């Protein structure tokens, strides 16, 4: 059985990789993360930041090399990465880059419950989302084009990936709206009828009974 990784927080991965460059103290780590925009790619709970640092030290991935105080400032501990930490960064990155994972998001969850909304209202909501996506994606595209004139492309590929995901979502939402507005989406009339009358289509009722549940939505 493979050895279970002791630390699995993506913030920990960024901290370890950052410390391969030079030793830092925690406040400096946090400032560097913000300056590099890492909080855009990683969901960071700043309230638990120091706990992550402590866990990295606990499991031997980083070690304290100096504790200093400047004037009336609080003591600050400078950490450096260990050999075990360097190995962890490489092993972890190899896994994350090579093995796809199912990543859930709130839009996917909402789509799974979309039948609770009348279809014509959903069309309006998706049009609103599409307009927001188009505007934000165009802005992001311009910002990315400016960045690649200042930075090596290697340092912005995570932004390229995020934009590609957003463009794919934009295209998918546009296609779904076309199906709704053209009437090509299957069961659209039944969906409208349910929200107008509360009557569940027979084929939906049969599915619910087969699953042993109760009907709330079409």
C-alpha positions, 0 to 999 in steps of 0.5 A: 500500500502506498504511503499516505501523504501527511499534508494534502492542503494545496496551500502547503504545496505552494508554501513548500515550492516557495521555500525551495527558492529561499528561507522565509518567515510566515508573514513574508510567505503570506505576502509573497503568495498575495503578490504572486496572485496565488490566492486566485488559483488556490482557495486560501483560508488565511485564518489557518495559514499559521496552522499549515506552516506548523503542520509542515514543520511537524511532519518534517517538510520545513524546519526553523533555522532562526528566530529573530526580533526587530525592535518592538516587532513580535518574534519571527521564525525563519523557515527553510525547506528540508530534503523531505520537503523537496521530495514531497514537492516533486512527488506531489506535483508529479501526481497532480499533473499526471492524474486527473481528479473530479473537481466539483464546483457550485455551478455544477451543483446548481445545474443538478437542481435546476429543475426546481426553477421554471425553464423560462426563468432559468433561461434568463439566469443563464443569459445573465451568467453568459453576459458576465462570462463573456465580459470577464473572459474578454478582460482576462484575455487582454490581461493575459496578453499583457502579462506574456509580454512581461513574464515568461509563459511558464509563469502564466500557464495556470492563468491560461488553463483557467481562461480555457475552462471559462471559455469552455463554460461560456461556449457550453452555456451558449449552446444550452441557451440555444437549445432552450430558446429553439425548443430543441431541449427534450422535455421542455414543454413538460417542464413548463407544464409542471411549474404551471400546474404542479402535475408531474409527467407520467415518465418522471413519476415512473422513474421516481417510483422505480427509485423508491422516492417521492416527486418534488421536481420534474 
